[in-house]
Amino acid sequence: MSIPAPRTVAPSAHDIALKSAISKAARHLMPMLVILYFVAFLDRTNVGFAQAALKADRGVGDAAFALGAGIFFIGYALFEVPSNLLLKRFGARFWLARISITWGIVAAAFAFTTDDVMFNVLRFLLGVTEAGLFPGVIMFLSEWFPNKVRVQMFAIFYLAQPFSQMIGAPLSGGLISFGDSLGFARGWQVMFFGEGLLAVIAGIAALFLLTNSPAKAKFLSDEEKLALSNAMAVEDRARTEDGPSGIWRAMANWKVWYFTVIYFALQIAVYGTTFYLPQEVAGLLGKKVGWEVGLVSAIPWLVGLFACYYLGKAAHTVARRRNWGSLLYIGTGVFILGSAWAGANNQPLLGIVFITLAVASFLTVGPITWAYPTAFLTGAAAAAGIGLINSLGNLGGFVAPLMRTAFNDALPTKSGEWGVVSLGVFAFLAAAMVFATKFFKGAKSDELLEAEELTPVH
């Protein structure tokens, strides 16, 4: 007696159209979004390459630099929610382009810095003009991609961070070295002006390459538009049942504040490490900041690029997101503490290894973290809630350099390891909070996530 072959269910025309629409949307939208964030991250962190030169040429001391590095996030936090609401009103295509063009102008103006006051004013204005880019893209992606593949899209978007440091670190160091050889300008001036101009060009390109919604996408067929629009409508209904409705209810929702604390802890690790990475690498290598330090500083971001993409692709269930998220936050804390130990004990190779693993961990956990709020926020509530999480969470970028400096001043050592240690502690708090989501009441969006049959996009 022959054994019958197992029955297989052929995919429906709707499923085929939906998967085709998602693949096309990823190919058409993600490159431009990655470029926007690439330039944004480059312009907000390239100040680390100019620290020594600004101190020598313009008298910007360590305290003023720490304030300027962090005050970016004050302007960013104040205008984040209003910017996100305006994006909802005017559409992502226009508003993301506006953000990029205006922050590019401010970023280029750093080339004309005269003293610490102007430096701090420009850092504040950079935060004001860039406000809304990151949460706007997060909200934009949550309106384009179903939950099953959304973490993967977030992970692709996050690739801009390692790209900006892999390419941007040598680029910044190279522009400084090149500028110094010109004679008519300082290297740091060439770096600021050139990288600011990139943002202006990227903003102009966004006007032509982004599309506000699946219904308006010329690159989708009618069947693909309908399939993707219907899939997102189903998720919107689930999110409406799970989450708050309206702006003020979203901003008062306890889950929004819960994930704000988690994101705040993450940003302390991210910016406390990123702002000082060139100086840390230079100290470990015994070199001046320049081309060589820029190349070595790119290594952590290269490793982080692969970790971010592949783990983001794997985290497509509720349990996987929780488990990976908890482990990666623990790893972030452990590896930051390890880098402090290596610096204190004159172990440059181990220091680079620990920094590399720390960067890979906090890069990878970011997209996973954003999967939680986008699963229960939609519409105006998403604009307000996502904006609030990102704006207040990013204040970790303001706290981190000040906290690191304060610990180093209170407990002075040659390598400044206590300032580094202070950054890692918050990651353990975030790990506990992500793990505690296991005890949250089951949600409609979680049930939908587990039931979906979409395969990850390749």
C-alpha positions, 0 to 999 in steps of 0.5 A: 500500500502506498503512503499518500503524499502530504497535502500542501495548500497552494498560496492564494492569489492574495498571498502571492500579491502581498508578498510581491508588494512587500518585496517591491516596497522594500526594494523601492523605499528602504535604500532612500530611508537608509541613506537619510538615516546614514547622513543623520547619524553621521552628522550627529556623531561626527563631532567626535572627530573634531573634538580635539581640533575644536578645543585647539582652534576655537577653545571648546573645552571638555565641559562645553563639548560634553554639553554640546554633544548632549544638548542636541537631544534637548532640541530633538526632544522638544520638537519630536512630537510636533514634528511627527504630528506634522509628518502625519499631516503633510505626508512622509515624502515631503516632511522627511525631505524637509527635515533632511534639507534643514538639518543639512544646512545647520550641519554645514554651518558647524564649519564656521564655529567661532567659540563654545557658545556658537558650538552649543547653539548649533548643536541645539539647532541640529536637534531641532531640525532633525527632530522627527526623522527617526520616529517618522520613519518608524511610523512610516514603516509601520504603515507600509509593512506587516508586523511579521516582517516589520522588525526586519525592515527596522533592522534594514533601516538600522543598518544606516548606523553601522554604514555611517560609522564604517564609511563615515568614520574613515570619511570623517577622518579622511576629510580632516586629513585632506582639509588640513593639507589644503591650506585655506581651511581647517580639516574639521571645517571641510568635514562639517561642510561636506557632510552637511551638504550630503544631507541637503542632497539626500533630502532633495532625492527623498522628494522624488523617491519616497511614496506616502502610502501603498495606495499611491505607489506607482511601482505596485500593481492594482492587485498588490496595492489592494493586498497590502492595503487590506493587510495593513487595515487588518493590523490597524484594527488589531492595534486599535483594540490593543492600544490607545486612541488619540494623541493625549491618550497615547501620551498618557498610556502606561505602555508608552512610558514603559518603552520610553524607559527602555529606550532611554536606557538603550540610548545611554549605551549607544551615545555614551559609546558612540560620541567617544568611540574615536577617542577610545580607539585612539587611546587604545592604539596610542594614535592621534584621531585620523585615518588609522583611527577612523579605519579601526573605529569602523570595525565594530560597525561592520560586525554590528551590520551583520548582527543587526540584519540576521538577528532582526530577520530571525526575531519574527515571533513574540517569544523570539523578540522577548528572548533576543531582546533580553539577551542583547541588552544583557550583552550590551551591559556586559561588553561595555563593562568589559571595555572599561576593564580592558582600558584600565588594564592596558589591553588594547586588543581586548578593548576593541573586541569588547567595544565591537561586541557592545556595538553589535549588541545595542545595534541589534536590539534597537529594531527589536525594541521598536517592534513593541510600540508599533504593535499597539499604536496606530494613526494619530496615537502612533504619531504621538506615542512613537514621537514621545518614546523617541524624544524622551528616550533620546534624552539618554543621549543628553545624559550619557556624556554628562554622566560619563564626564561626571563619573570621570571627574569624581573618580579620576583614573588614567583610562576613565573606566568609571565613566564607561562603567556608568553607561553599562548599568542601564542596559541591565535595567532594560533587559529586565524590563524587556523580559517582563513583557512576558507577563503582559496580557495577551494582545490581538496584535500578538495573536495576529503576529503568531498567526501570520504566514508571511516569510521574511523578505530576502 
